[in-house]
Amino acid sequence: MVTTFEKPADSITENYITQKNNPLRPIYHKILEGERITEAEGLEIYDSNDLLSIGILADTARKLRTPEAERNYVYWVHNFHINPTNICEANCTFCSYKKGPKSPFAYVMDVDAVLEMVHKYPGKDTLSEFHIVSGLYEKQGLEYYTSLFKALSKEFPHVHIKAMTAVEMDYMAKLDGIPVKQVIGELQKAGLKSMPGGGAEVFSERMRAEVCLDKISATEWLQIHGIAHEMGINTNATLLAGIGETPAERIDHMIRLRDQQDRSKEASGGFMTFIPLNCYYEGNKIDPSNALTGIENLKNFAVSRILLDNVPHIKAFWVHIGEKMSQVGLNFGVDDLDGTVVQEQVANNAGTAAGQHLTQAQLLNFIWKAGRTPVERDSIYNIKKIYPRP
C-alpha cells in the first residue's frame, strides 16, 4: 500500500472530479484512500478524453504521496552528460546515435579526452552529476569504465557518477565472461553511485521483437536493476513511447516496474524516478506516424504517476519532451525536470526540438513561471538548495 499524507484541499477540482456523471470518479476515490490502481483502470484513464479529470487524478496522487511542505517542489540537478562513443553493436530501429566503426562520423573518447571535455566546461565546479551512457563497443569494456570512473572521481570528487544502463552492464559481463553482479561491484568500487533507466524501451515482447531484437529482454532488464538495488544502488526507469506501442503495452510496462519495486523495497536501493520518454524520428527506422500528440504525452505522465504508487518521482526529461510540454506536465504528476543536461548527444541526434543545455537561470524561470518552487537536488534527491521566487 502506498504511503499517503494529508489530503490536499481544493474544493474546485474536487467538485469537478466527484460529479456523479464523471466516469473517473471511482479512481479518484481509490487514490484518496491509497488503494492500488489496476491495469484496467489505467487503461480507462488512457481511453478518457477528459484531460482536466486526468490532470486532477495525477496531481492528487502526486500531492498525497508528498509531504505537505514539499508539494510545490520541482526538482532539478546540475548534470553533465558523457557519451564516450557512438559506435554500437546493437541494432535498435529507433536509434539515431549509433555509428559503425568505419563510419566517418564515428568517435571514441579515451579517458583523457573525457577529462579534458569536462575541464573545459565553465560550470564544472558546481556540477552534481555525471550521466554516462554510451554505445556497446568491445574496446570500451569493464576495464575502460573502471579507469574512467576512477579518473572522474579523482578529478571531480564532488560529482556523483550515475552511469551505465542495464544493457551496458549485461554487455560488459558477456565481454568478460563474468556475472553482471561482479561488473556492477567493480564499477561501484571505481565510483559508480547510481544507474540511469535507459534500455527499458517498452517491455512488450511484441515491441522488442520489432525494435530491439538483439537487446536484453524485459525480464533481464528488471533482474539487473534488482541486483543493483540489492547492492545499495538506486536506479531510474524509463519508457520509450511513440515507437508503435499500445496504451495497454505502456500500462503493462509500468505494472512490471511497480512489481519490481515491490520486490526491491526491502533492499538498500530502488527506483527513484520514472521517465516517460518520447521517440524522435530523424535518422532512424521508426515510422513517424507513431509520433505522440501532446495529449498522449500528458497521459503518459499522468498514468505513470497514478499507477507507480511506490516510485517517488516522475520526471519530464525536457530534452525528449520539449520545454513547454514538460512545463505543462507539472500539472499531470511530474515533479522533476532532470536538469541542465550539458552535452547530451543521443536524443539530440534524433531530431529533438530542444537544445542540449539549459542554464540555471533558464531552469529557475521555467519552474517559477509554472507557479512552482525550484529545488536543486543531487542524484539521489538530497536537497542542495531551494529557490523561492524573487
N, C-alpha and C positions, 0 to 999 in steps of 0.2 A: 504494500500500500504506500502510495506517495505521501511524503510529509507535507502537511499543509499548515499555513499560518492564518492569521486573522483575515476574515473575508473583506475584500476591498469594497468600500461603499460607493456606489454610483447608481443613483435611482433612475437616471435617464436610460442608461444602457440596460439595466435590469428590467425596466418596464417594457423595453422593446423585445428582449430575448425571452421573457416569460409570458408573452401573449399566448393565449390558448391556441391560436392558429399557426404558431411558429413551430415547424416540424423539428427544429433543432433544440427546442426547449428541454426535452429529456436529457440530452447530452450535457446541456448547461448545468442541470441539477446534479448529474453524476460528477461533473468537475467540482462543483461546490462541496460535494460530500467526499471528495478524494477517492472516488471509485475509478478503477481502471477502465479505459475506453477500449472497446473491442475493434477487431478488424472491420466488421460490418458497419459499425458506427463511424469509423474513419472514412470508409467509402461513402457513407451518407453525406459526410461533410464535403468530400470532393465533388459529389454529384449536385450539391446545392449551388444555386446562383445567388444566394443571399449573402453577399460579401460582408455586409455590416454585421450580420449574426456570426459569421465565421471569425471576423476580427474580434468580436466580443468574447467568443469562446476561447480563442487563443490568448488574448490579453488577460482574461480572467485566470486561465491556467498559469500563465507566467506570474501574475501577481500572487496567487495563492501559494506558489512554490518558492516565494521570495520573501525574506523578512521585510516588514513594512518599511523600515528605514532605507532599504536598498531598491525599492520598487521603481524608482525613477532613474536608476543607474543604467548607463550603456557603456560596455567595456571595450577597450582597445589596447593594443600593445605596440610598442615601437620595435618593429621587426624588420629583418633584412633577409631576403631570400637568396639562397645559394643553390645553383643548379650546375654541378661540376662538369656534366657532359650532356650533349643532346644525342649521343649515339645510343641506340637501344635495340635489343634483340626481339622485343615484344612486337606484336602486330595488331595493336588496338586500332580499330577503324575510326575512332573519334579523335585520335591524337594528331595534332599538327606540329608537335615539337620534335618528334623523332627524326633522326637522320641516320643514314647508313655510314659505316666507317670510311667509305671512299667519297662521300658527298663533299663538294667544295664548301658546303655550309656547316659541316660537322666541326665540333670543337671539343677539346678535352683540356680541363684545367688541372694542373698539378697543385700540390698543397701550397707552394709558394705563390702561385698565381691567385689562388683564393685569398690568401692573406693580404696580398697586395691590393686586391679589389676592395676588401673591407677597409683597409687602412686609408684608401682614397676617399671613403665616404665621410663627409664633414661631421655627420652626427654619430660617429662610431662610439663616442664616449657615453652617449645616452641610450644606446641600444639595450633592449631587454632580451631579445630572442633572435637566434639564427634558425631559420626554417630551411632545412636542407632536404631536397628530393632530387632525383636525377634519373638518367636512363639506366637500363640494365646492360652494363658493359663489362666484359670479362677482365679488362685491365684495371678496373676500379672495383675491386672486391673488398673483403673484410680488412685486409692489410692497409689498403688506401684509406678507408674511412676511419680506422682506429688512429692512423697517423694524422689525418685531418682534424679529428675531434680533439686529439691531444694538443695539436698546434693551436687550434682556436681557443681551447681552454686556457692555454698558457698566455696567449697574446691578449685575450679578452675575457678574463676570469669573471667579469660581471655579467656576461651574456649567457643565457640559458640555451642549450642546444636541443632543439626539437627536430628530429631527423628520422628519415628512412621509413617508408611505407612498409606495410606487411609484405607486399610483393617484393620489395627490395631485400627485406630480411630473408625471405624464402630463397631468393636468387643467390644471395651470398652463402647461405647454408649449403645449397646444392653445388656451388663452385668449389667449396672446400670440403664437401662430404661430411659435414658435421650437423648436429641438431640446431634448429632455429634458436632454442633456448641458449645454446652456447654462444651463438652470434650476438644475441641481444646482451648477454652477460659481458662479452668482450667490449662491445660498444659502450655499455654502461660504465665499465671501468675506465674507458677512454674519455668519458664526459657526456654521454647521452643522458638526457634528463626526461624527455617525453617523446612521443611519436605522433606524427600527423595522421590524418584519416584517409589519405589517398589510396587508390587501388580498389576501393569497395565497389565503385561504379554502381551497378544495380545487381542485387543478389540473385535475381531471377535466372534460373538455369537457361531458359529460352533466350534471354537477352545476352547472357555471357557467351553463349554459343555463337551469337551473331556478331558481337562487337569486340570480344576479347577472349577468344577461344583458348589461347595459349597462356592465359593468366591463371593464377591460383584460383581455386573455387571459393565460393562464399563461405563454405564450412572451414576451409583452411584459413581464410582471412580472419574469421571470427576466432579461431583457435589461437592464431598468433597474437591477436590482441589480448586474448585471455591469458596467455603466457606472460605477456608484458605486464598485465595487471597484477599477476601473482608475484612478479618481481619488483613490485612497487613503482612501476612506470605508468603514469597517466597517459592516456591516448585520446585522440579525437576520432570522429567517424564522419563519413560523407555519403552523399547520394548524388550521382551524376544523372540529372534529368534532361529530357529533350533528345534522347537517343532512340526513341521508338517504344519506350516502356509504357505500360498502362498505369492508371492510378492504383489498381489493385496490386501491381508489382511494387509500386513505391511503398504501399502500406505494408506488404509482406517484408520488405527490406527493413522498415522501421521496427516492425514487431520482432524480427530476428535480432536487431540491435538491442531492443528492450530486454529480450530474453537473455542475451549475453551479459548485459549489465546486471541483471538479477543474479547471474552466476558469479559475476565479478565483485558483487557488493561486499563480500566478506574478505576480499583480497585487499592489498595495500593500495592498489590503483583502481582505475576505472575510466570510462568515457567521461571526459569533461564537457565536450561540446559536440553538437551535431551540426553539420554544414550542408544544406541543400545547394548543390552546385547546378549551374546552367550550362549546357553544351553550346559551343560556337562552332562554326562550320567552314571557316577558311582553311584550305589546305588539308582537309581530311575527307573521309568517305561516307560520312553520315548525311542522310537526306535532310536538307534544310527545312523541309516541310514538317519535320518533327519539332521545330522550334517552339518553345513555350511562349504563351502570352504572358502579359504582366499579371493577369488574374491567376493563371496557373502557378506562377512563381509565388504569389502571395498565399495561395492554398498550400503549397509545399511547406512554407514557413509555418502556417497555422496548424496544419495536420501534424507535423512533426512535433510542435510544442505540445499539442494536446495528447498525442499518443505516447511520446517519450517522457513519461512521468518520472523516470529515475535518472535522466540525464540533465545535469544542472543548467546548461546553456544552449541556446540556439543562435548560430552565427549566420549573418548575411555577409558573405565574402564579396565585398563590393567590386573586386576585380572581375568576378564572374557575373554578378547580378546587376552591376551598374550602381552608381552612387544614388540616383534618385529612387530607384526601386528598393535599394537597401534601406533608405530613409523611411519609405512607406512601410517597409517590413517591421519597423519598430512598433507598429500598431497591430502586428499579426504574430506576436510571440517572440520576436527577435530581441535579444538583449546584448548582442556582441557584433561589432563591425570589423573584426580582425584587427587591422592596424595600418601602419604606414606602408607596409608591403614594398620595401625598397628592392628593386631589381628583379621582380617576378618576371619569368620568361614563358612558362608553359601555357598559361591562359592567354597571354598577350599574343603569342604566335598563332592562336586560333581565331583571332579577329575580335577580341572583346573591345567594346567601345570605350571602356575605362582605361585610364593610364596605368603606369607602373609604380606610381608613388603618390601618396598624399602627404602633405606636410602636417605637422601637429596642429598648426593654426587652422588648416582646412578641415581636419577631422573634428576639432572642437566646435567650429562654426556649424559644421554638418549636423552635429548632435544637438547643439543648443537650439538650432532653428527647428528641430523636431520636438522641442519642448522637454528635452530630457537632459540629464546630467552626465557629462563625460567622466569616465573613471579610467585612468591609466592603470593597467594591471601588468603582472608578469605572466609567464606562460601557463602557470597553474592557478591563476586567478587570485593571487595575493594582491591586494590593492597597494599601488605605489603612490597615487595622488588623485584626489577628487577635484574637479574643476567646476565650481559653481559659476553660473552665468554672470558676467560682469554687470 
